[in-house]
């Protein structure tokens, strides 16, 4: 900035100091003088840094929510078996909302107690209801029970693998798909580098219940 600024006429001498410096190519001008001079606003670098911190905190919060949801799903599947697959879970911080319909009356209260017992859960709002009398949620055929048990076992193993991936890979696990069938697990999706691909494979392989692993991951 060029050109002089004439001093204001006041009853006493006022000292004004200007300090100009550049941050990321942007020139900031700071004026220090009498009371009344506004506090300088954060420069672009500070604003960007704050935004990144906020974004990372959001991502960390998302990882924590998904991890907690996965742990709750594991607990419900272990305790409620096929009924646990009928419960919808929503996690917001440590607050959990449960909804859905179940066939057994005891499952309504058990879903809440099991969820509340999971480490990290602060509050539970239970909106799980009993299905209307006579309504069948699964086909009443002889082999349906066997199919349901397999489905529960597969879902449980998928949830356990996903939980371990979230614990050790954080947000990278968001892009990894897990599919389990009778102990055979497939990983799909993308990872940032080969190191984390190898880690994801190791995590999945060492999860109890995994008999065979298929690595379908792609490095970005």
Buried (B, 14 or more C-beta within 10 A) or exposed (E): EEEEEEEEEEEEEEEEEEEEEEEEEEEBEEEEEEEEEEEEEEBEEEEEEEEEEEEEEEEEEBBBBBBBBBBBBBBBBBBBBBBBBBBEBEBEEBEBBBBBBBBEEEBBEBBBEBBBEBEBBEEBEBEBEBBEEEEEBBEEEEEEEEEBEEBBBBBBBBBBBBBBBBBBBBEBBBBBEBBBEEEBBBBBBEBEEEEBBEBBBEBBBEBEEBEEBEBEBEEE
